[in-house]
Amino acid sequence: MCFHTSQTKKVVELENRFKVSLHDDELREAYDNNPFYHLNGFAHPDLLIIPQEEPSVLVPGKWGIVPQNKTIAQLDSYYKEAVKFGGGLNAQAEKLFNHFIYKPAATSRRCLIPVTGFFEPHEHQGKKYPFYISRKDKEAFALAGIYTLIEGLPTFSILTKTASPLFAKIHNQKKRQPVLISPYHEQDWLDDHLNENQIQELIHLNYPEGELNPYTVSKDLFSPKINSDIPEITEHIGYEGVGL
């Protein structure tokens, strides 16, 4: 599952890449001065997302989708309870149209989550090794998500699906992957007029994986005692017998 991401681009780079504008310019300095080399979803960080309701803007959203009937004051207690369900960080695409939280969002509250990469676990001889997946050209790309609005604050989840052959080699235990939206279909994902079949078609399209660069990184990523939100966490580290 996709519980760890990175987003290191300046706001203006995301604006140019996705043809959007930051909704609140007062936030620009904060995001520009704090690149995210490793975002742990279980800390429920704020990321910039592109929401279907306003597809021309970047807005802050909290990672971890929350039922629509909650309030901002209830978020912390909800996340503590929801940790046993994955904290709302991922949403299985197979349940998109029948899950009580996902279904209302499926048609009208989809979003793009710009990232520069994400991390997935690989198991080898009983041990876990993290892979980092980014684009070969280092450009930002989009993960597919859904969101709810809690007193105006988006809370979002990254959609996942059965792994492609490439991602099945990487995430070789659960064999899942996030839904990546290619640049050619980003605007389609935010289209208000899609029906269920069209949404499912976009989910099942394969991203051009020849443009991706997966490789192993430091196992510090898994340690809660080590600050892994540093540039070095995305550097390649090789392990004997572990590779693609």
C-alpha positions as CSV (number, residue, x, y, z in Angstrom):
1,M,0.0,0.0,0.0
2,C,1.1,3.6,-0.5
3,F,1.8,5.0,2.9
4,H,5.0,7.0,2.1
5,T,5.5,9.7,-0.5
6,S,7.8,12.6,-1.4
7,Q,7.1,16.0,-2.9
8,T,10.2,18.3,-3.3
9,K,9.1,20.7,-6.0
10,K,8.6,24.4,-5.5
11,V,5.1,25.6,-5.7
12,V,5.7,27.4,-9.0
13,E,7.1,24.2,-10.5
14,L,3.8,22.4,-9.6
15,E,1.8,25.3,-11.0
16,N,3.7,25.2,-14.3
17,R,3.6,21.4,-14.5
18,F,-0.1,21.0,-13.8
19,K,-1.3,24.4,-15.2
20,V,-2.8,25.4,-11.9
21,S,-2.4,28.2,-9.3
22,L,-2.0,28.1,-5.6
23,H,-5.3,28.9,-4.0
24,D,-3.8,30.9,-1.1
25,D,-0.6,32.6,-2.0
26,E,0.2,33.2,1.7
27,L,1.1,29.5,1.9
28,R,3.7,29.7,-0.9
29,E,6.7,30.4,1.3
30,A,5.8,27.7,3.8
31,Y,5.7,25.0,1.1
32,D,8.7,26.3,-0.8
33,N,10.8,26.3,2.4
34,N,9.8,22.8,3.4
35,P,10.5,20.2,0.7
36,F,9.1,16.8,1.7
37,Y,11.7,14.1,1.0
38,H,9.7,11.5,3.1
39,L,6.1,12.0,4.1
40,N,4.8,9.3,6.4
41,G,1.1,9.1,5.9
42,F,0.5,8.0,9.5
43,A,1.5,11.5,10.6
44,H,-1.4,12.7,8.4
45,P,0.6,15.5,6.8
46,D,-0.8,18.3,4.7
47,L,-0.1,18.0,0.9
48,L,-1.1,20.2,-2.0
49,I,-3.8,18.5,-4.1
50,I,-5.8,19.5,-7.2
51,P,-9.5,18.9,-6.4
52,Q,-12.2,18.1,-8.9
53,E,-14.4,20.9,-7.5
54,E,-11.7,23.5,-8.3
55,P,-9.4,21.8,-10.9
56,S,-7.5,25.0,-11.7
57,V,-6.0,25.4,-8.2
58,L,-3.6,23.7,-5.7
59,V,-5.1,23.5,-2.2
60,P,-3.8,22.0,1.1
61,G,-5.4,18.7,2.0
62,K,-4.8,16.4,4.9
63,W,-3.7,12.8,4.1
64,G,-6.3,10.4,5.5
65,I,-9.8,10.5,4.3
66,V,-12.5,11.2,7.0
67,P,-16.3,10.6,6.9
68,Q,-18.2,13.6,5.9
69,N,-20.0,13.9,9.2
70,K,-16.9,14.6,11.3
71,T,-15.6,18.0,12.3
72,I,-12.0,19.3,12.4
73,A,-12.0,19.0,16.2
74,Q,-12.7,15.3,15.8
75,L,-9.9,14.5,13.3
76,D,-7.2,13.5,15.8
77,S,-9.5,11.1,17.7
78,Y,-10.8,9.7,14.4
79,Y,-7.3,9.0,13.1
80,K,-6.3,7.3,16.3
81,E,-9.3,5.0,15.9
82,A,-8.8,4.5,12.2
83,V,-5.2,3.4,12.4
84,K,-6.3,-0.2,12.5
85,F,-8.0,0.4,9.1
86,G,-5.0,2.0,7.6
87,G,-5.8,5.6,8.7
88,G,-7.7,6.3,5.5
89,L,-4.4,6.8,3.7
90,N,-5.4,4.4,0.9
91,A,-8.7,3.5,-0.7
92,Q,-9.1,0.3,-2.7
93,A,-10.3,1.1,-6.1
94,E,-12.3,-2.1,-6.1
95,K,-14.5,-0.6,-3.3
96,L,-14.8,2.8,-4.8
97,F,-18.5,2.6,-5.6
98,N,-19.7,0.6,-2.6
99,H,-17.8,1.9,0.4
100,F,-19.7,4.3,2.6
101,I,-16.9,6.9,2.6
102,Y,-15.6,6.4,-1.0
103,K,-18.9,6.2,-2.9
104,P,-20.1,9.9,-2.3
105,A,-16.6,11.1,-3.4
106,A,-16.2,8.8,-6.5
107,T,-18.2,10.9,-8.9
108,S,-17.7,14.5,-7.6
109,R,-14.7,14.6,-5.3
110,R,-11.8,13.0,-7.1
111,C,-8.4,14.7,-6.9
112,L,-4.8,14.6,-8.2
113,I,-2.0,14.3,-5.7
114,P,1.2,15.7,-7.1
115,V,4.3,13.9,-5.9
116,T,7.9,13.5,-7.0
117,G,8.0,9.9,-5.8
118,F,6.7,7.3,-3.4
119,F,8.0,4.4,-1.5
120,E,6.9,0.7,-1.5
121,P,8.2,-2.2,0.6
122,H,9.9,-5.2,-1.0
123,E,10.4,-8.5,1.0
124,H,13.5,-10.6,0.5
125,Q,14.4,-13.6,2.7
126,G,12.1,-12.4,5.5
127,K,13.3,-8.8,5.5
128,K,11.8,-5.6,4.1
129,Y,13.6,-3.3,1.8
130,P,12.2,0.0,0.6
131,F,12.0,0.9,-3.0
132,Y,11.6,4.5,-4.2
133,I,9.7,5.1,-7.4
134,S,10.1,8.4,-9.3
135,R,10.2,9.5,-12.9
136,K,13.4,9.2,-14.8
137,D,13.2,12.9,-15.8
138,K,12.6,13.9,-12.1
139,E,9.4,15.6,-13.0
140,A,6.4,15.6,-10.7
141,F,3.6,13.2,-11.5
142,A,0.0,12.6,-10.2
143,L,-1.5,9.9,-8.0
144,A,-5.3,9.5,-8.2
145,G,-7.2,10.3,-5.0
146,I,-10.6,11.0,-3.6
147,Y,-11.5,13.4,-0.8
148,T,-14.1,14.7,1.6
149,L,-14.5,18.3,2.8
150,I,-14.5,18.7,6.6
151,E,-15.5,22.3,7.4
152,G,-13.8,23.3,4.1
153,L,-10.6,21.2,4.7
154,P,-10.1,18.4,2.1
155,T,-9.1,15.1,3.7
156,F,-7.9,12.7,1.0
157,S,-7.0,9.1,0.2
158,I,-4.7,7.6,-2.5
159,L,-6.4,5.1,-4.6
160,T,-4.8,1.7,-5.0
161,K,-5.3,-1.3,-7.3
162,T,-3.9,-4.7,-8.1
163,A,-0.2,-4.3,-9.0
164,S,1.1,-4.4,-12.6
165,P,3.8,-6.9,-13.3
166,L,6.5,-4.2,-12.5
167,F,4.9,-3.2,-9.2
168,A,4.2,-6.9,-8.3
169,K,7.9,-7.4,-8.4
170,I,8.4,-4.4,-6.1
171,H,5.5,-4.8,-3.6
172,N,5.9,-8.6,-3.8
173,Q,3.8,-9.5,-0.8
174,K,0.5,-7.7,-1.1
175,K,1.0,-6.9,-4.8
176,R,-0.8,-3.6,-4.7
177,Q,0.2,-0.2,-6.2
178,P,-1.2,3.4,-6.1
179,V,-3.2,4.5,-9.1
180,L,-0.9,6.7,-11.2
181,I,-2.5,9.0,-13.7
182,S,-0.5,9.8,-16.8
183,P,-0.2,13.4,-18.0
184,Y,-2.5,12.6,-20.9
185,H,-5.4,11.7,-18.6
186,E,-5.0,14.1,-15.7
187,Q,-7.7,16.4,-16.9
188,D,-9.9,13.4,-17.6
189,W,-9.7,12.3,-14.0
190,L,-11.1,15.7,-12.9
191,D,-13.9,15.7,-15.4
192,D,-17.3,16.3,-13.8
193,H,-19.1,14.3,-16.5
194,L,-17.6,10.8,-16.1
195,N,-19.8,7.8,-15.4
196,E,-18.8,4.8,-13.3
197,N,-17.4,2.9,-16.3
198,Q,-15.3,5.8,-17.5
199,I,-13.9,6.3,-14.0
200,Q,-13.0,2.6,-13.8
201,E,-11.3,2.7,-17.3
202,L,-9.0,5.5,-16.1
203,I,-8.2,3.6,-12.9
204,H,-7.2,0.5,-14.9
205,L,-5.1,2.3,-17.5
206,N,-1.4,1.5,-17.1
207,Y,1.0,4.3,-16.5
208,P,3.9,4.4,-19.0
209,E,6.2,2.5,-16.7
210,G,9.3,2.9,-19.0
211,E,9.3,6.5,-17.7
212,L,9.7,5.4,-14.1
213,N,12.9,4.8,-12.1
214,P,12.4,2.3,-9.2
215,Y,15.4,1.5,-7.0
216,T,16.1,0.5,-3.4
217,V,16.9,3.1,-0.7
218,S,17.9,3.2,3.0
219,K,16.0,1.0,5.5
220,D,16.1,4.1,7.7
221,L,12.7,4.8,6.0
222,F,11.1,2.2,8.3
223,S,12.6,3.4,11.6
224,P,10.5,5.7,13.7
225,K,13.6,6.6,15.7
226,I,15.4,8.2,12.7
227,N,14.5,11.4,10.9
228,S,14.2,10.1,7.3
229,D,12.8,13.4,5.9
230,I,16.2,14.3,4.4
231,P,17.5,14.4,0.8
232,E,19.6,11.2,1.4
233,I,16.5,9.1,1.8
234,T,15.9,9.1,-1.9
235,E,19.4,8.1,-2.8
236,H,20.0,4.6,-4.2
237,I,21.4,2.0,-1.8
238,G,22.0,-1.5,-3.2
239,Y,21.3,-4.7,-1.3
240,E,22.7,-8.1,-2.3
241,G,20.0,-10.2,-4.0
242,V,17.5,-7.3,-4.0
243,G,16.6,-5.8,-7.4
244,L,14.4,-5.9,-10.4
